[in-house]
Amino acid sequence: MKMETQMRAKNVKLWKILNAVCVLGTVVSLAIGIIGSLLLYTYTKMGTVNYKPLDYAKVTASDDDIEDLLTKNTVLNICLFGLDRRDKSDTKSRSDSTMLFSINNSLKKIKLVSFMRDIYTSIPGHRPNRLNVAIACGGESLAIRTLQNLFGVKVDKYVTIDFDGFKDVINILGGIELKLSAKEAAYINGDLKYFRSKSQLLPEKDGTYLLDGEKTLSYSRARKIPTPEGLHDDFARTYRQRIVITTIMDKLRSCDLNQVRKIINRIGPYIVTDFKKSDILQMAKNFAKYSKYTLEQFRLPTDDNYNSKNIDGMAVLTIPDKRKAQYDLAKFLYEKDLKVKVKTGATA
């Protein structure tokens, strides 16, 4: 009886930590957050996550009113990266997904921001390039510094995951059901053939299908075909990634303990983060509070502040008014009436 009581208490503690970490998990494009959150627990219990602390660069290019908002201690900003890597030997992978997960204790909200990977920007110490190139040039430290310089936002922590970990989670969950158009199904089949996947091909017609890890990854990365809603290119990709996140979160809530442990055991080595054990325990203590927070989403650049261009043979998105982009981000994150006047005009 005593042993049973101890086991129940241990399982309750386990679920408290996992639930807390799943709050962090709501953020990931391509489900980065979910995978990362589970693996943060893995680091706490098993030490399988790769811990890599960073020396964060100071926030720049902000007027006083915005700078005050972007450095408040009541807000925790977590940067999440999904790496465009299929070969483990690849050490120069670009980020397929870059997002900011912001926990605002003053507003009692969780804010999710997607950064388009084709944003053309300055990269400290390198030639200007797409945003997703920064992590390949200098790891998470340079990628975060690039984000901070461009958007003026303070980043507190980060989580990085690659494709193999993502696929493992989907497969352990038994796959996820997604509604596909005939064009999307055909695109996924083409991807499977190209990579010589053993995954079974889909019927190429509109419908709802159960997708394994390989198919879900292909769907969440698709940008060459429009969504049924009419979105194209990276706008389509980020939209699909949000659908995947929501679907995985819904399924994860119904997981039993054995499934969760399998996920933990399999994908720990695929994670790099600077979350410490004490950070995770604090997240666990705050779970009841975080679970009641409202989740809101945002995308940069906004529709009124980007131009599609071809620079050095690259199709990119330029931001003509960077000061406005910083203002828009601060306004979304902190919901304050900012005193600073936005400067209009080209600054790219």
FENUR-V416191 format. One record per pair of residues at least 4 apart in sequence whose ideal C-beta (glycine too) atoms are under 6 Angstrom apart, sorted by the first residue. I is the first residue (numbers start at 1). J is the second residue. D is the distance in Angstrom with one decimal. If there is no record, write none. Layout:
I:J:D, I:J:D
//
This chain:
15:19:5.9, 16:284:5.6, 17:41:5.4, 17:284:4.5, 18:41:5.8, 19:287:5.2, 20:283:4.6, 20:284:4.0, 20:287:3.5, 21:37:3.7, 21:40:5.4, 21:41:5.1, 22:37:5.5, 23:290:4.2, 24:33:5.8, 24:37:4.2, 25:33:4.1, 25:34:3.7, 25:37:3.6, 26:33:5.7, 27:33:3.6, 27:80:5.5, 27:99:5.7, 27:101:3.4, 27:112:5.3, 28:32:2.8, 28:33:3.1, 28:34:5.9, 28:80:5.2, 29:82:5.9, 29:97:3.5, 29:99:5.0, 29:241:4.1, 30:82:4.3, 30:97:4.9, 30:166:5.9, 30:220:5.0, 30:241:5.3, 31:35:5.8, 31:166:5.9, 31:244:5.8, 31:245:5.7, 31:248:4.9, 32:36:5.6, 32:80:4.5, 32:82:4.7, 32:161:5.2, 33:37:5.8, 33:80:5.9, 34:248:5.4, 35:161:5.0, 35:165:5.4, 35:169:5.3, 36:159:3.6, 36:161:5.7, 36:271:6.0, 38:263:5.4, 38:264:5.9, 39:49:5.0, 39:268:5.3, 39:271:4.0, 40:275:5.0, 40:280:5.2, 42:46:5.1, 42:48:5.0, 42:49:5.5, 42:264:4.6, 42:268:4.3, 43:49:3.5, 44:277:5.1, 44:280:4.8, 48:268:2.8, 48:269:6.0, 49:268:5.3, 49:271:4.6, 50:272:4.5, 52:272:5.4, 53:274:4.8, 54:141:4.9, 54:274:5.5, 57:145:4.1, 57:148:5.6, 59:70:5.9, 59:148:5.5, 59:152:5.8, 59:154:4.9, 60:149:5.5, 61:152:5.3, 62:66:4.6, 62:67:3.8, 62:152:4.3, 63:340:4.2, 65:338:5.3, 65:339:4.5, 65:340:4.9, 66:330:4.7, 66:340:6.0, 69:330:5.2, 69:334:4.4, 69:336:5.9, 70:152:5.9, 70:153:5.5, 70:154:5.0, 71:154:5.1, 74:105:4.7, 74:106:4.7, 75:104:5.1, 76:103:4.5, 76:156:5.4, 77:100:5.9, 77:102:5.0, 77:155:5.3, 77:156:5.1, 78:101:4.4, 78:157:4.8, 79:100:5.8, 79:144:5.7, 79:155:4.8, 79:158:4.4, 80:99:4.8, 80:159:5.1, 81:95:4.7, 81:98:5.9, 81:160:4.3, 82:96:4.9, 82:97:3.6, 83:93:4.3, 83:162:4.3, 84:93:5.4, 84:94:4.8, 84:96:4.1, 85:90:4.9, 85:93:3.8, 85:162:4.6, 86:163:5.7, 92:136:4.6, 94:132:4.5, 94:133:5.8, 94:136:4.9, 95:132:4.6, 95:135:4.7, 98:115:4.6, 99:114:5.4, 100:113:4.2, 101:112:6.0, 102:111:4.1, 102:333:5.5, 103:110:5.7, 104:109:5.0, 108:293:5.2, 109:293:5.4, 109:294:4.8, 110:293:4.8, 110:295:4.9, 111:296:5.5, 111:333:5.4, 112:297:4.7, 113:298:4.9, 114:238:4.8, 114:299:4.7, 115:300:5.5, 116:234:5.1, 116:317:5.7, 117:131:5.7, 117:132:3.9, 118:130:5.4, 118:234:5.4, 118:316:5.3, 118:317:5.0, 119:131:4.2, 119:317:5.3, 120:316:3.9, 120:318:5.0, 121:131:5.5, 121:150:5.1, 122:128:5.2, 123:129:5.8, 123:134:5.0, 123:146:5.3, 124:145:5.7, 126:137:5.1, 129:133:4.2, 130:316:6.0, 134:142:5.2, 134:143:4.2, 134:146:4.2, 135:143:3.9, 137:142:5.7, 138:142:2.8, 140:144:6.0, 140:158:5.2, 144:155:4.9, 147:151:5.9, 151:326:5.6, 151:329:5.3, 152:326:4.2, 157:274:5.8, 157:275:5.8, 159:273:4.7, 160:272:4.4, 161:165:4.9, 161:270:5.5, 161:271:5.5, 162:270:5.4, 163:217:6.0, 164:270:5.8, 165:267:3.9, 165:270:3.0, 167:213:3.1, 167:217:5.6, 168:266:4.8, 168:267:5.1, 169:263:5.5, 170:213:3.7, 170:216:4.9, 171:212:5.8, 171:213:4.5, 172:259:5.9, 172:262:4.9, 172:263:5.2, 173:251:5.4, 175:210:4.7, 175:211:5.5, 175:212:4.9, 176:211:5.9, 176:247:4.8, 176:251:5.9, 177:208:5.7, 177:210:5.4, 178:211:5.6, 179:208:4.9, 180:184:4.3, 180:185:4.9, 180:209:5.8, 181:206:5.6, 181:228:5.1, 182:204:5.4, 182:205:4.9, 182:206:5.4, 183:225:4.9, 185:202:4.5, 185:204:4.9, 186:204:4.6, 187:222:5.4, 187:225:5.1, 188:202:6.0, 188:215:5.3, 188:218:4.6, 188:219:5.9, 189:201:4.8, 189:202:5.8, 191:218:4.0, 192:197:4.2, 192:199:5.4, 197:214:5.0, 199:212:5.6, 199:214:4.4, 199:215:5.9, 202:209:5.7, 211:215:3.9, 211:216:4.6, 219:240:5.9, 220:240:5.4, 220:241:5.0, 220:244:4.7, 223:233:5.2, 223:234:5.6, 223:236:5.5, 223:237:4.1, 226:230:5.9, 226:232:5.0, 226:236:5.9, 227:231:4.5, 227:236:4.8, 227:239:5.7, 231:235:4.5, 231:236:4.3, 231:239:5.1, 232:236:5.5, 248:252:5.9, 255:259:4.3, 255:260:5.4, 275:279:4.6, 275:280:6.0, 286:290:5.4, 287:291:6.0, 298:332:4.6, 301:305:5.1, 301:306:3.8, 301:319:5.1, 302:328:5.7, 305:319:5.9, 305:321:5.6, 305:324:5.6, 305:325:5.9, 306:317:4.8, 306:319:5.9, 307:318:4.9, 307:320:6.0, 309:316:5.7, 309:318:5.4, 310:315:5.8, 311:316:5.5, 318:348:4.4, 319:325:5.2, 319:348:5.8, 320:346:4.7, 320:348:5.7, 321:344:5.6, 322:347:4.8, 323:342:5.8, 323:343:4.6, 324:342:4.7, 327:342:4.8, 330:334:5.8
//
